[in-house]
Amino acid sequence: MSSKKDHEADALSIIANIDRVIHSPARLMILTYLFVVESGDLVYLMRQTGLTWGNLASHVSKLEEAGYIKIEKEFVDRKPRTWLQLTEAGRTAFQSYRQQMTAALGGLPE
């Protein structure tokens, strides 16, 4: 039979091993928005997250380096447009993160 302390230890172990690329609040917001849409452009993400261009670009770069998002650039009416989309690895990592956080928070006392 497992004790309350065992559940707390399990929860803390999960948190200690959480994906730090996703755990950043800004990157978590970006992935959350991309999880529910097929793709989004930088303007959409900037408006949704409230991040500045520079901050958004920095976090997008980290997510791309991790293989979690794919970036496509195109021109629309002679204006550059950057589209972002979750990769399969990004979708899997995000779902795993959600499950881990749910498990971790469910194991802590209220």
The first five atom37 places (N, CA, C, CB, O) and aatype in JSON, in Angstrom:
{
  "aatype": [12, 15, 15, 11, 11, 3, 8, 6, 0, 3, 0, 10, 15, 9, 9, 0, 2, 9, 3, 1, 19, 9, 8, 15, 14, 0, 1, 10, 12, 9, 10, 16, 18, 10, 13, 19, 19, 6, 15, 7, 3, 10, 19, 18, 10, 12, 1, 5, 16, 7, 10, 16, 17, 7, 2, 10, 0, 15, 8, 19, 15, 11, 10, 6, 6, 0, 7, 18, 9, 11, 9, 6, 11, 6, 13, 19, 3, 1, 11, 14, 1, 16, 17, 10, 5, 10, 16, 6, 0, 7, 1, 16, 0, 13, 5, 15, 18, 1, 5, 5, 12, 16, 0, 0, 10, 7, 7, 10, 14, 6],
  "atom_mask": [
    [1, 1, 1, 1, 1],
    [1, 1, 1, 1, 1],
    [1, 1, 1, 1, 1],
    [1, 1, 1, 1, 1],
    [1, 1, 1, 1, 1],
    [1, 1, 1, 1, 1],
    [1, 1, 1, 1, 1],
    [1, 1, 1, 1, 1],
    [1, 1, 1, 1, 1],
    [1, 1, 1, 1, 1],
    [1, 1, 1, 1, 1],
    [1, 1, 1, 1, 1],
    [1, 1, 1, 1, 1],
    [1, 1, 1, 1, 1],
    [1, 1, 1, 1, 1],
    [1, 1, 1, 1, 1],
    [1, 1, 1, 1, 1],
    [1, 1, 1, 1, 1],
    [1, 1, 1, 1, 1],
    [1, 1, 1, 1, 1],
    [1, 1, 1, 1, 1],
    [1, 1, 1, 1, 1],
    [1, 1, 1, 1, 1],
    [1, 1, 1, 1, 1],
    [1, 1, 1, 1, 1],
    [1, 1, 1, 1, 1],
    [1, 1, 1, 1, 1],
    [1, 1, 1, 1, 1],
    [1, 1, 1, 1, 1],
    [1, 1, 1, 1, 1],
    [1, 1, 1, 1, 1],
    [1, 1, 1, 1, 1],
    [1, 1, 1, 1, 1],
    [1, 1, 1, 1, 1],
    [1, 1, 1, 1, 1],
    [1, 1, 1, 1, 1],
    [1, 1, 1, 1, 1],
    [1, 1, 1, 1, 1],
    [1, 1, 1, 1, 1],
    [1, 1, 1, 0, 1],
    [1, 1, 1, 1, 1],
    [1, 1, 1, 1, 1],
    [1, 1, 1, 1, 1],
    [1, 1, 1, 1, 1],
    [1, 1, 1, 1, 1],
    [1, 1, 1, 1, 1],
    [1, 1, 1, 1, 1],
    [1, 1, 1, 1, 1],
    [1, 1, 1, 1, 1],
    [1, 1, 1, 0, 1],
    [1, 1, 1, 1, 1],
    [1, 1, 1, 1, 1],
    [1, 1, 1, 1, 1],
    [1, 1, 1, 0, 1],
    [1, 1, 1, 1, 1],
    [1, 1, 1, 1, 1],
    [1, 1, 1, 1, 1],
    [1, 1, 1, 1, 1],
    [1, 1, 1, 1, 1],
    [1, 1, 1, 1, 1],
    [1, 1, 1, 1, 1],
    [1, 1, 1, 1, 1],
    [1, 1, 1, 1, 1],
    [1, 1, 1, 1, 1],
    [1, 1, 1, 1, 1],
    [1, 1, 1, 1, 1],
    [1, 1, 1, 0, 1],
    [1, 1, 1, 1, 1],
    [1, 1, 1, 1, 1],
    [1, 1, 1, 1, 1],
    [1, 1, 1, 1, 1],
    [1, 1, 1, 1, 1],
    [1, 1, 1, 1, 1],
    [1, 1, 1, 1, 1],
    [1, 1, 1, 1, 1],
    [1, 1, 1, 1, 1],
    [1, 1, 1, 1, 1],
    [1, 1, 1, 1, 1],
    [1, 1, 1, 1, 1],
    [1, 1, 1, 1, 1],
    [1, 1, 1, 1, 1],
    [1, 1, 1, 1, 1],
    [1, 1, 1, 1, 1],
    [1, 1, 1, 1, 1],
    [1, 1, 1, 1, 1],
    [1, 1, 1, 1, 1],
    [1, 1, 1, 1, 1],
    [1, 1, 1, 1, 1],
    [1, 1, 1, 1, 1],
    [1, 1, 1, 0, 1],
    [1, 1, 1, 1, 1],
    [1, 1, 1, 1, 1],
    [1, 1, 1, 1, 1],
    [1, 1, 1, 1, 1],
    [1, 1, 1, 1, 1],
    [1, 1, 1, 1, 1],
    [1, 1, 1, 1, 1],
    [1, 1, 1, 1, 1],
    [1, 1, 1, 1, 1],
    [1, 1, 1, 1, 1],
    [1, 1, 1, 1, 1],
    [1, 1, 1, 1, 1],
    [1, 1, 1, 1, 1],
    [1, 1, 1, 1, 1],
    [1, 1, 1, 1, 1],
    [1, 1, 1, 0, 1],
    [1, 1, 1, 0, 1],
    [1, 1, 1, 1, 1],
    [1, 1, 1, 1, 1],
    [1, 1, 1, 1, 1]
  ],
  "atom_positions": [
    [[0.85, -1.18, 0.0], [0.0, 0.0, 0.0], [0.89, 1.24, 0.0], [-0.97, 0.0, 1.23], [1.83, 1.33, 0.79]],
    [[0.61, 2.16, -0.88], [1.45, 3.35, -0.95], [0.9, 4.44, -0.03], [1.53, 3.87, -2.4], [-0.31, 4.56, 0.17]],
    [[1.81, 5.2, 0.5], [1.44, 6.24, 1.44], [1.33, 7.6, 0.75], [2.45, 6.31, 2.58], [1.66, 7.76, -0.42]],
    [[0.84, 8.55, 1.52], [0.73, 9.92, 1.04], [2.1, 10.46, 0.67], [0.06, 10.81, 2.1], [2.23, 11.19, -0.32]],
    [[3.12, 10.12, 1.46], [4.48, 10.59, 1.17], [5.0, 9.99, -0.12], [5.43, 10.23, 2.33], [5.73, 10.65, -0.86]],
    [[4.63, 8.74, -0.42], [5.04, 8.12, -1.68], [4.44, 8.87, -2.87], [4.61, 6.64, -1.72], [5.12, 9.1, -3.87]],
    [[3.16, 9.26, -2.75], [2.51, 10.01, -3.83], [3.18, 11.36, -4.02], [1.02, 10.2, -3.52], [3.39, 11.8, -5.15]],
    [[3.51, 12.02, -2.92], [4.19, 13.32, -3.01], [5.57, 13.16, -3.64], [4.31, 13.96, -1.61], [5.98, 13.99, -4.45]],
    [[6.28, 12.11, -3.27], [7.61, 11.86, -3.84], [7.51, 11.58, -5.33], [8.31, 10.69, -3.13], [8.33, 12.06, -6.12]],
    [[6.49, 10.8, -5.72], [6.28, 10.53, -7.15], [5.99, 11.81, -7.91], [5.13, 9.52, -7.34], [6.52, 12.02, -9.0]],
    [[5.15, 12.67, -7.33], [4.8, 13.94, -7.98], [6.04, 14.81, -8.15], [3.72, 14.69, -7.16], [6.24, 15.41, -9.21]],
    [[6.85, 14.89, -7.13], [8.06, 15.71, -7.2], [9.06, 15.13, -8.19], [8.7, 15.83, -5.82], [9.77, 15.88, -8.86]],
    [[9.12, 13.83, -8.29], [10.01, 13.18, -9.26], [9.58, 13.52, -10.69], [10.02, 11.64, -9.05], [10.41, 13.79, -11.55]],
    [[8.28, 13.5, -10.92], [7.75, 13.84, -12.24], [8.12, 15.28, -12.58], [6.21, 13.65, -12.3], [8.59, 15.57, -13.68]],
    [[7.91, 16.19, -11.63], [8.21, 17.6, -11.87], [9.7, 17.8, -12.14], [7.76, 18.45, -10.67], [10.07, 18.6, -13.0]],
    [[10.54, 17.09, -11.41], [11.99, 17.23, -11.59], [12.44, 16.8, -12.99], [12.74, 16.41, -10.54], [13.46, 17.27, -13.49]],
    [[11.67, 15.91, -13.61], [12.05, 15.38, -14.92], [11.2, 15.93, -16.06], [11.94, 13.87, -14.9], [11.19, 15.37, -17.15]],
    [[10.5, 17.02, -15.82], [9.62, 17.61, -16.83], [10.46, 18.2, -17.98], [8.72, 18.7, -16.2], [11.59, 18.62, -17.76]],
    [[9.91, 18.24, -19.16], [10.59, 18.78, -20.34], [10.76, 20.29, -20.17], [9.79, 18.46, -21.65], [9.78, 21.04, -20.25]],
    [[11.97, 20.73, -19.94], [12.24, 22.14, -19.67], [12.07, 23.02, -20.91], [13.64, 22.3, -19.12], [11.84, 24.23, -20.78]],
    [[12.17, 22.44, -22.08], [11.92, 23.23, -23.3], [10.47, 23.69, -23.31], [12.25, 22.4, -24.58], [10.19, 24.84, -23.64]],
    [[9.57, 22.81, -22.95], [8.14, 23.14, -22.95], [7.75, 23.93, -21.71], [7.31, 21.86, -23.04], [6.85, 24.76, -21.77]],
    [[8.4, 23.69, -20.6], [7.97, 24.24, -19.31], [8.08, 25.76, -19.2], [8.77, 23.61, -18.21], [7.44, 26.36, -18.34]],
    [[8.87, 26.38, -20.04], [8.94, 27.85, -20.05], [7.55, 28.39, -20.36], [10.0, 28.36, -21.1], [6.91, 27.95, -21.31]],
    [[7.06, 29.35, -19.57], [5.69, 29.86, -19.81], [5.46, 30.34, -21.25], [5.41, 31.0, -18.87], [4.41, 30.06, -21.82]],
    [[6.41, 31.05, -21.82], [6.23, 31.55, -23.18], [6.14, 30.41, -24.19], [7.38, 32.5, -23.56], [5.27, 30.41, -25.06]],
    [[7.04, 29.43, -24.08], [7.01, 28.3, -25.02], [5.78, 27.43, -24.79], [8.29, 27.45, -24.87], [5.24, 26.87, -25.74]],
    [[5.34, 27.32, -23.55], [4.11, 26.57, -23.27], [2.91, 27.25, -23.92], [3.9, 26.44, -21.74], [2.04, 26.57, -24.47]],
    [[2.85, 28.57, -23.87], [1.76, 29.3, -24.55], [1.8, 29.06, -26.05], [1.85, 30.81, -24.25], [0.77, 28.79, -26.66]],
    [[2.99, 29.14, -26.64], [3.12, 28.95, -28.09], [2.65, 27.55, -28.48], [4.58, 29.16, -28.53], [1.86, 27.4, -29.41]],
    [[3.12, 26.54, -27.77], [2.73, 25.16, -28.09], [1.25, 24.93, -27.85], [3.55, 24.17, -27.26], [0.61, 24.19, -28.6]],
    [[0.7, 25.54, -26.81], [-0.73, 25.37, -26.52], [-1.58, 25.91, -27.67], [-1.11, 26.08, -25.21], [-2.54, 25.26, -28.09]],
    [[-1.24, 27.09, -28.17], [-1.99, 27.64, -29.3], [-1.81, 26.8, -30.56], [-1.56, 29.08, -29.58], [-2.77, 26.56, -31.29]],
    [[-0.58, 26.35, -30.81], [-0.34, 25.55, -32.02], [-0.97, 24.16, -31.92], [1.15, 25.42, -32.27], [-1.25, 23.54, -32.94]],
    [[-1.18, 23.68, -30.71], [-1.77, 22.36, -30.52], [-3.22, 22.32, -31.02], [-1.72, 21.96, -29.05], [-3.68, 21.28, -31.49]],
    [[-3.92, 23.43, -30.92], [-5.35, 23.44, -31.27], [-5.64, 23.97, -32.67], [-6.1, 24.27, -30.27], [-6.79, 23.97, -33.11]],
    [[-4.61, 24.43, -33.37], [-4.8, 24.89, -34.76], [-3.84, 24.1, -35.66], [-4.55, 26.43, -34.89], [-2.84, 23.57, -35.19]],
    [[-4.16, 24.05, -36.93], [-3.29, 23.33, -37.86], [-1.95, 24.06, -38.01], [-3.96, 23.19, -39.24], [-0.89, 23.43, -38.04]],
    [[-2.01, 25.38, -38.1], [-0.8, 26.2, -38.16], [-1.18, 27.62, -37.79], [-0.13, 26.15, -39.58], [-2.36, 27.98, -37.8]],
    [[-0.18, 28.42, -37.47], [-0.44, 29.82, -37.13], [0.74, 30.67, -37.57], [0.0, 0.0, 0.0], [1.87, 30.19, -37.61]],
    [[0.47, 31.92, -37.9], [1.58, 32.78, -38.29], [2.08, 33.56, -37.08], [1.15, 33.76, -39.42], [1.44, 33.58, -36.02]],
    [[3.23, 34.2, -37.25], [3.86, 34.9, -36.13], [2.98, 36.02, -35.6], [5.21, 35.46, -36.56], [2.96, 36.26, -34.39]],
    [[2.26, 36.7, -36.47], [1.39, 37.8, -36.02], [0.3, 37.23, -35.1], [0.76, 38.55, -37.23], [0.02, 37.8, -34.05]],
    [[-0.31, 36.12, -35.51], [-1.33, 35.46, -34.69], [-0.76, 35.1, -33.33], [-1.86, 34.19, -35.41], [-1.38, 35.38, -32.3]],
    [[0.41, 34.48, -33.31], [1.0, 34.06, -32.03], [1.4, 35.25, -31.17], [2.21, 33.18, -32.28], [1.26, 35.2, -29.95]],
    [[1.88, 36.3, -31.78], [2.24, 37.48, -31.03], [1.0, 38.07, -30.35], [2.91, 38.52, -31.95], [1.05, 38.44, -29.18]],
    [[-0.08, 38.15, -31.09], [-1.34, 38.7, -30.53], [-1.89, 37.79, -29.43], [-2.39, 38.88, -31.63], [-2.36, 38.28, -28.4]],
    [[-1.85, 36.5, -29.65], [-2.42, 35.56, -28.68], [-1.6, 35.48, -27.39], [-2.52, 34.18, -29.3], [-2.16, 35.39, -26.3]],
    [[-0.29, 35.52, -27.52], [0.58, 35.34, -26.35], [0.95, 36.64, -25.66], [1.82, 34.63, -26.76], [1.29, 36.63, -24.48]],
    [[0.89, 37.76, -26.37], [1.32, 39.03, -25.8], [2.83, 39.2, -25.76], [0.0, 0.0, 0.0], [3.34, 40.12, -25.13]],
    [[3.55, 38.31, -26.44], [5.01, 38.39, -26.48], [5.45, 39.44, -27.51], [5.62, 37.02, -26.82], [4.73, 39.71, -28.47]],
    [[6.62, 40.01, -27.29], [7.18, 40.94, -28.28], [7.75, 40.13, -29.43], [8.28, 41.86, -27.64], [7.91, 38.91, -29.32]],
    [[8.06, 40.8, -30.55], [8.64, 40.12, -31.71], [9.92, 39.4, -31.31], [8.92, 41.11, -32.85], [10.11, 38.22, -31.63]],
    [[10.81, 40.1, -30.62], [12.1, 39.52, -30.25], [11.96, 38.34, -29.32], [0.0, 0.0, 0.0], [12.63, 37.32, -29.5]],
    [[11.09, 38.48, -28.32], [10.87, 37.4, -27.37], [10.25, 36.19, -28.07], [9.98, 37.87, -26.22], [10.66, 35.05, -27.84]],
    [[9.27, 36.44, -28.91], [8.61, 35.37, -29.66], [9.62, 34.65, -30.55], [7.45, 35.93, -30.5], [9.66, 33.42, -30.59]],
    [[10.44, 35.41, -31.27], [11.43, 34.82, -32.17], [12.42, 33.95, -31.41], [12.19, 35.91, -32.94], [12.8, 32.88, -31.88]],
    [[12.83, 34.4, -30.24], [13.77, 33.64, -29.42], [13.17, 32.29, -28.99], [14.17, 34.45, -28.18], [13.83, 31.26, -29.09]],
    [[11.93, 32.32, -28.53], [11.28, 31.09, -28.08], [10.94, 30.16, -29.25], [10.01, 31.42, -27.3], [11.04, 28.94, -29.13]],
    [[10.55, 30.73, -30.37], [10.28, 29.93, -31.56], [11.55, 29.21, -32.01], [9.72, 30.83, -32.71], [11.5, 28.05, -32.41]],
    [[12.68, 29.9, -31.96], [13.96, 29.27, -32.32], [14.28, 28.07, -31.44], [15.1, 30.29, -32.23], [14.73, 27.04, -31.93]],
    [[14.04, 28.21, -30.15], [14.3, 27.1, -29.22], [13.38, 25.91, -29.51], [14.1, 27.57, -27.76], [13.81, 24.75, -29.46]],
    [[12.13, 26.2, -29.83], [11.19, 25.13, -30.15], [11.56, 24.45, -31.46], [9.77, 25.67, -30.22], [11.4, 23.24, -31.6]],
    [[12.04, 25.22, -32.42], [12.47, 24.65, -33.7], [13.72, 23.78, -33.5], [12.75, 25.77, -34.73], [13.81, 22.69, -34.06]],
    [[14.67, 24.26, -32.71], [15.89, 23.49, -32.42], [15.56, 22.16, -31.75], [16.83, 24.3, -31.53], [16.23, 21.15, -32.0]],
    [[14.53, 22.16, -30.91], [14.12, 20.93, -30.22], [13.35, 19.98, -31.16], [13.25, 21.27, -29.01], [13.1, 18.83, -30.81]],
    [[12.99, 20.48, -32.35], [12.23, 19.67, -33.3], [10.74, 19.66, -33.02], [0.0, 0.0, 0.0], [10.02, 18.8, -33.54]],
    [[10.27, 20.6, -32.21], [8.86, 20.63, -31.82], [7.97, 21.41, -32.79], [8.73, 21.22, -30.45], [6.77, 21.18, -32.85]],
    [[8.57, 22.34, -33.54], [7.78, 23.08, -34.52], [8.52, 23.14, -35.85], [7.47, 24.5, -34.01], [9.74, 23.03, -35.92]],
    [[7.73, 23.33, -36.89], [8.26, 23.5, -38.24], [7.91, 24.92, -38.68], [7.67, 22.41, -39.25], [6.8, 25.39, -38.45]],
    [[8.88, 25.58, -39.3], [8.68, 26.96, -39.74], [8.69, 27.0, -41.26], [9.78, 27.9, -39.15], [9.59, 26.44, -41.9]],
    [[7.7, 27.65, -41.84], [7.64, 27.84, -43.29], [7.46, 29.33, -43.56], [6.47, 27.0, -43.92], [6.64, 30.0, -42.93]],
    [[8.23, 29.82, -44.51], [8.14, 31.24, -44.89], [7.63, 31.34, -46.31], [9.52, 31.94, -44.75], [7.98, 30.54, -47.17]],
    [[6.78, 32.35, -46.54], [6.24, 32.58, -47.86], [5.97, 34.08, -48.02], [4.95, 31.75, -48.09], [6.06, 34.84, -47.06]],
    [[5.65, 34.47, -49.22], [5.27, 35.86, -49.48], [3.79, 35.88, -49.86], [6.14, 36.48, -50.61], [3.33, 35.1, -50.68]],
    [[3.06, 36.79, -49.24], [1.65, 37.01, -49.54], [1.51, 38.48, -49.88], [0.71, 36.59, -48.32], [1.76, 39.35, -49.05]],
    [[1.1, 38.75, -51.12], [1.02, 40.14, -51.6], [2.33, 40.89, -51.36], [-0.14, 40.88, -50.91], [2.34, 42.02, -50.88]],
    [[3.43, 40.23, -51.7], [4.79, 40.78, -51.58], [5.25, 41.04, -50.15], [4.87, 42.06, -52.34], [6.26, 41.7, -49.93]],
    [[4.52, 40.52, -49.19], [4.9, 40.68, -47.79], [5.3, 39.32, -47.23], [3.73, 41.32, -46.95], [4.62, 38.32, -47.48]],
    [[6.39, 39.28, -46.47], [6.81, 37.99, -45.9], [5.84, 37.53, -44.81], [8.23, 38.09, -45.33], [5.33, 38.33, -44.02]],
    [[5.6, 36.25, -44.79], [4.72, 35.67, -43.78], [5.37, 34.39, -43.28], [3.28, 35.4, -44.34], [5.8, 33.55, -44.08]],
    [[5.43, 34.24, -41.98], [6.05, 33.06, -41.37], [4.97, 32.23, -40.68], [7.16, 33.47, -40.35], [4.26, 32.71, -39.81]],
    [[4.88, 30.97, -41.1], [3.91, 30.04, -40.54], [4.6, 29.05, -39.63], [3.15, 29.3, -41.66], [5.71, 28.59, -39.92]],
    [[3.96, 28.72, -38.53], [4.48, 27.74, -37.58], [3.48, 26.6, -37.45], [4.76, 28.4, -36.2], [2.26, 26.8, -37.48]],
    [[4.03, 25.41, -37.29], [3.18, 24.22, -37.16], [3.87, 23.25, -36.22], [2.91, 23.57, -38.56], [5.09, 23.09, -36.27]],
    [[3.1, 22.59, -35.38], [3.67, 21.55, -34.53], [4.11, 20.38, -35.38], [2.65, 21.09, -33.47], [3.41, 19.98, -36.31]],
    [[5.27, 19.83, -35.07], [5.7, 18.59, -35.72], [5.06, 17.43, -34.95], [7.28, 18.46, -35.75], [4.46, 17.64, -33.89]],
    [[5.18, 16.25, -35.48], [4.66, 15.08, -34.76], [5.38, 14.93, -33.42], [4.83, 13.79, -35.61], [4.77, 14.6, -32.41]],
    [[6.7, 15.19, -33.41], [7.47, 15.13, -32.16], [6.99, 16.19, -31.18], [8.97, 15.31, -32.45], [6.92, 15.94, -29.98]],
    [[6.65, 17.36, -31.69], [6.15, 18.43, -30.84], [4.8, 18.09, -30.24], [0.0, 0.0, 0.0], [4.54, 18.34, -29.06]],
    [[3.93, 17.51, -31.06], [2.6, 17.11, -30.59], [2.73, 16.04, -29.5], [1.74, 16.58, -31.76], [2.04, 16.09, -28.48]],
    [[3.6, 15.07, -29.73], [3.82, 13.99, -28.76], [4.42, 14.55, -27.47], [4.75, 12.91, -29.36], [3.98, 14.18, -26.38]],
    [[5.41, 15.43, -27.59], [6.05, 16.01, -26.41], [5.04, 16.84, -25.6], [7.25, 16.89, -26.82], [5.05, 16.8, -24.37]],
    [[4.19, 17.59, -26.29], [3.19, 18.41, -25.6], [2.19, 17.53, -24.85], [2.46, 19.32, -26.61], [1.84, 17.82, -23.71]],
    [[1.72, 16.47, -25.5], [0.78, 15.56, -24.84], [1.43, 14.88, -23.64], [0.27, 14.5, -25.84], [0.79, 14.72, -22.6]],
    [[2.68, 14.5, -23.78], [3.41, 13.88, -22.66], [3.55, 14.88, -21.51], [4.8, 13.4, -23.13], [3.36, 14.52, -20.35]],
    [[3.88, 16.12, -21.84], [4.01, 17.17, -20.83], [2.69, 17.33, -20.07], [4.42, 18.51, -21.49], [2.68, 17.39, -18.84]],
    [[1.59, 17.4, -20.8], [0.27, 17.54, -20.16], [-0.01, 16.39, -19.21], [-0.84, 17.61, -21.23], [-0.48, 16.6, -18.09]],
    [[0.28, 15.17, -19.65], [0.04, 14.0, -18.81], [0.92, 14.03, -17.56], [0.29, 12.72, -19.6], [0.46, 13.72, -16.46]],
    [[2.18, 14.4, -17.73], [3.09, 14.46, -16.6], [2.65, 15.52, -15.59], [4.52, 14.75, -17.08], [2.66, 15.27, -14.38]],
    [[2.28, 16.68, -16.06], [1.85, 17.74, -15.13], [0.55, 17.37, -14.43], [1.68, 19.07, -15.88], [0.38, 17.65, -13.25]],
    [[-0.36, 16.75, -15.15], [-1.61, 16.31, -14.53], [-1.32, 15.28, -13.44], [-2.57, 15.71, -15.59], [-1.88, 15.35, -12.35]],
    [[-0.45, 14.32, -13.74], [-0.07, 13.31, -12.76], [0.63, 13.93, -11.56], [0.82, 12.25, -13.41], [0.35, 13.58, -10.42]],
    [[1.54, 14.85, -11.83], [2.3, 15.48, -10.75], [1.4, 16.3, -9.84], [3.4, 16.35, -11.33], [1.49, 16.2, -8.62]],
    [[0.54, 17.1, -10.44], [-0.33, 17.96, -9.63], [-1.41, 17.15, -8.92], [-0.97, 19.04, -10.51], [-1.88, 17.54, -7.85]],
    [[-1.81, 16.04, -9.51], [-2.8, 15.18, -8.87], [-2.22, 14.45, -7.67], [0.0, 0.0, 0.0], [-2.97, 14.0, -6.8]],
    [[-0.91, 14.32, -7.6], [-0.26, 13.61, -6.49], [0.12, 14.5, -5.32], [0.0, 0.0, 0.0], [0.65, 14.02, -4.32]],
    [[-0.16, 15.78, -5.44], [0.18, 16.7, -4.35], [-1.04, 16.96, -3.48], [0.73, 18.03, -4.91], [-2.18, 16.95, -3.96]],
    [[-0.8, 17.2, -2.18], [-1.93, 17.46, -1.29], [-2.54, 18.83, -1.59], [-1.49, 17.39, 0.19], [-1.88, 19.73, -2.12]],
    [[-3.82, 18.97, -1.25], [-4.5, 20.25, -1.48], [-4.29, 21.19, -0.33], [-5.98, 20.05, -1.72], [-4.79, 22.32, -0.36]]
  ]
}
